[in-house]
Every structure is written in C-alpha cells, then in structure tokens.
Amino acid sequence: MSKQVVIIGASRGIGEELVHQFAKQEDCQVLALSRNSKQMSEVFSEYPSVTCVTFDLDGDKVRETAERIFAGVDKIDIIINNAGKLVNKPFLSLTAEDIRSCYQVNVMGVFSVMQAALPKMSAGAHSVMISSMGGFQGSVKFAGLSAYSTSKAALASLTELLAEEYKESGIAFNCLALGAAQTEMLEEAFPGYQAPVSASQMATFIADFSSSAHQWIKGKIIPVSLSTP
Ligand SMILES: NC(=O)c1ccc[n+]([C@@H]2O[C@H](COP(=O)([O-])OP(=O)(O)OC[C@H]3O[C@@H](n4cnc5c(N)ncnc54)[C@H](OP(=O)(O)O)[C@@H]3O)[C@@H](O)[C@H]2O)c1
C-alpha cells in the first residue's frame, strides 16, 4: 500500500518544495493543503499522486474541516505541519488580532489538525512540526518577532506533550526548529538577508527526516540551522 503524506502549507516556499520531493517518490500519495488550491493545482498538475485541497488554519471549524478532508484517505503515514504565519512588529504595536491570528495559524490550528489526523495514524506514522530557531530555548532572539517566535515555541512544546500522551501508540512526534531558508517569509522577516540554504535544500532535509528519522528519534525538538538568523 502506498505511503500517504499530508503537507499543510504546501502552496509556496518550503512546503511547495516538500510536495515536489514526495511526489517524485514511488508509492507515495500526497495531500497538499493551503488556502490557495488553485495555485497548487497548477504547480502540481504534472503529478497524478498529488491531491490539492483548500484549507485555512484560520477558517471556521478547522477541526471539522480537517476531519472531512482526512475522511478521504485510509491512513496518514507522515503529516508535516509546515504552514506558518509571520507577524513582524514592535511589541507595543501588536494588535490583539495580530496575536490571535498568529497563534491561530501556528498553534491552535495545529491542535485542530492533529485532533483530526490522529485517528488516521497508527504505529510507524510520523508527525513532524515545523518550528523555528526563534522559538528554540536559548537561541538568539530578534525584535519584532515576539508573537511569531512564542507561537513556534508552543508548537515545540506541543510535540513533547503529544509524544508523551501517545507513547504507547508507536506514532512518532518530532519538531524541527528551522534556521533561515530563502523564502518569501524569510524576506518578510529579514529583508535583504541571504540565507545559506534554499527552500529546496531545506525540504530535502525535512523529507528525508520525515521518512526515516522516526525509527531513531521520538519526541525531540531538533535545531536545523547553519546561520543566525
Ligand atoms: N523560511 C525560513 O527561513 C524559516 C525559518 C524558520 C521557520 N520557518 C517555518 O517553516 C515553515 C515554512 O516557511 P516558509 O518560509 O516556506 O513560508 P512561506 O513561504 O510564507 O509559506 C507559508 C505556507 O503556509 C501556508 N499558510 C499560511 N497561512 C495559512 C493558513 N491560514 N492556512 C493554511 N495554510 C497557510 C501558505 O499557504 P497559503 O498562503 O496558500 O495558505 C504557505 O504555503 C513555516 O512554518 C515557517 O514558520 C521558516
């Protein structure tokens, strides 16, 4: 039976590259989710193994929507919570809406997705959270990123909590705290900065990690960074 991979935040940047990489593997079906399914359907039109579905982590009834989407697959072998919302503003300028939407996409939405996904996952499955070095304890911190980086820290913590709660299930939960990779989000966070890693290179690491590391690593938060930021 082919491997079922779910990638959330698949329309651009690292998520788009992840879809390309999994779609080229034999025996791999990919469910690609983001708000922009029209763009995804165009970009991934060459792959019969990729299904693109509109999904908004900041929409209505996120858990129910995810349950409806996952009802279309028998099982989930790999789920990569890659979607992310950046808010880059001085602390006193942050509005309640900035903070809410950042936490909704980066944290609350992931709770809902995992509540919908876990009934489809069993021993040998792997959940990978995509966090940031900004949310990694002891790392260099940057002004303007308080909402974003604390939300990414929550995602790391959620990984450890899920690993504990599901320790008897054989499902692995890991979290990658990414350093800079060249994407639109990086340009928004650090205008003009040139990352030492492309989105495609970062996706290669994440795809390999998601496919095999769960045999050796469970419940861990792993920094994946060549640079600061
Ligand atoms: N690039 C870096 O240097 C870096 C460093 C550390 C961590 N990260 C993390 O790595 C992940 C990927 O980053 P990236 O740089 O590739 O970002 P990106 O280019 O901004 O892409 C973000 C993806 O998230 C999706 N997304 C955003 N809001 C969404 C929502 N409400 N519902 C569903 N999907 C949503 C976007 O799709 P739509 O707009 O189509 O919905 C897009 O596919 C993020 O979690 C980010 O925080 C990146």
The ligand as a Tripos MOL2 file, in Angstrom:
@<TRIPOS>MOLECULE
LIG
   48    52     1     0     0
SMALL
NO_CHARGES

@<TRIPOS>ATOM
      1 N1         11.9800   30.2830    5.7240 N.am      1 LIG1
      2 C1         12.6270   30.3350    6.8790 C.2       1 LIG1
      3 O1         13.7410   30.8540    6.9750 O.2       1 LIG1
      4 C2         12.0040   29.7180    8.0990 C.ar      1 LIG1
      5 C3         12.7420   29.7440    9.2890 C.ar      1 LIG1
      6 C4         12.2030   29.1800   10.4210 C.ar      1 LIG1
      7 C5         10.9710   28.5490   10.3590 C.ar      1 LIG1
      8 N2         10.2680   28.5370    9.1880 N.ar      1 LIG1
      9 C6          8.9560   27.8810    9.1690 C.3       1 LIG1
     10 O2          8.9020   26.9960    8.0700 O.3       1 LIG1
     11 C7          7.5600   26.9050    7.5770 C.3       1 LIG1
     12 C8          7.5380   27.2080    6.0840 C.3       1 LIG1
     13 O3          8.0390   28.5230    5.9180 O.3       1 LIG1
     14 P1          8.2390   29.2440    4.5200 P.3       1 LIG1
     15 O4          9.3670   30.1580    4.6970 O.co2     1 LIG1
     16 O5          8.2250   28.2590    3.4170 O.co2     1 LIG1
     17 O6          6.8960   30.1460    4.4970 O.3       1 LIG1
     18 P2          6.0290   30.7740    3.3250 P.3       1 LIG1
     19 O7          6.7940   30.8380    2.0710 O.co2     1 LIG1
     20 O8          5.4440   32.0210    3.8940 O.co2     1 LIG1
     21 O9          4.8650   29.6810    3.1730 O.3       1 LIG1
     22 C9          3.9520   29.5060    4.1950 C.3       1 LIG1
     23 C10         2.9370   28.4420    3.8090 C.3       1 LIG1
     24 O10         1.9460   28.4130    4.8690 O.3       1 LIG1
     25 C11         0.6610   28.4950    4.2850 C.3       1 LIG1
     26 N3         -0.2890   29.1770    5.1550 N.ar      1 LIG1
     27 C12        -0.1600   30.4160    5.7050 C.ar      1 LIG1
     28 N4         -1.2700   30.7370    6.3800 N.ar      1 LIG1
     29 C13        -2.1200   29.6750    6.2540 C.ar      1 LIG1
     30 C14        -3.4380   29.4110    6.7040 C.ar      1 LIG1
     31 N5         -4.1430   30.3180    7.4010 N.pl3     1 LIG1
     32 N6         -3.9990   28.2090    6.4180 N.ar      1 LIG1
     33 C15        -3.3220   27.2930    5.6890 C.ar      1 LIG1
     34 N7         -2.0710   27.4930    5.2260 N.ar      1 LIG1
     35 C16        -1.4890   28.6730    5.4940 C.ar      1 LIG1
     36 C17         0.8610   29.2920    2.9880 C.3       1 LIG1
     37 O11        -0.1410   28.9390    2.0430 O.3       1 LIG1
     38 P3         -1.3790   29.8680    1.6130 P.3       1 LIG1
     39 O12        -0.9560   31.3000    1.7140 O.co2     1 LIG1
     40 O13        -1.6870   29.3920    0.2310 O.co2     1 LIG1
     41 O14        -2.4670   29.4860    2.5730 O.co2     1 LIG1
     42 C18         2.2150   28.7650    2.5290 C.3       1 LIG1
     43 O15         2.0420   27.5930    1.7550 O.3       1 LIG1
     44 C19         6.7330   27.9010    8.4020 C.3       1 LIG1
     45 O16         6.0710   27.2200    9.4530 O.3       1 LIG1
     46 C20         7.7930   28.8240    8.9910 C.3       1 LIG1
     47 O17         7.3660   29.4120   10.1950 O.3       1 LIG1
     48 C21        10.7580   29.1100    8.0610 C.ar      1 LIG1
@<TRIPOS>BOND
     1     1     2 1
     2     2     3 2
     3     2     4 1
     4     4     5 ar
     5     4    48 ar
     6     5     6 ar
     7     6     7 ar
     8     7     8 ar
     9     8     9 1
    10     8    48 ar
    11     9    10 1
    12     9    46 1
    13    10    11 1
    14    11    12 1
    15    11    44 1
    16    12    13 1
    17    13    14 1
    18    14    15 2
    19    14    16 1
    20    14    17 1
    21    17    18 1
    22    18    19 2
    23    18    20 1
    24    18    21 1
    25    21    22 1
    26    22    23 1
    27    23    24 1
    28    23    42 1
    29    24    25 1
    30    25    26 1
    31    25    36 1
    32    26    27 ar
    33    26    35 ar
    34    27    28 ar
    35    28    29 ar
    36    29    30 ar
    37    29    35 ar
    38    30    31 1
    39    30    32 ar
    40    32    33 ar
    41    33    34 ar
    42    34    35 ar
    43    36    37 1
    44    36    42 1
    45    37    38 1
    46    38    39 2
    47    38    40 1
    48    38    41 1
    49    42    43 1
    50    44    45 1
    51    44    46 1
    52    46    47 1
@<TRIPOS>SUBSTRUCTURE
     1 LIG1         1 GROUP 0 **** ****
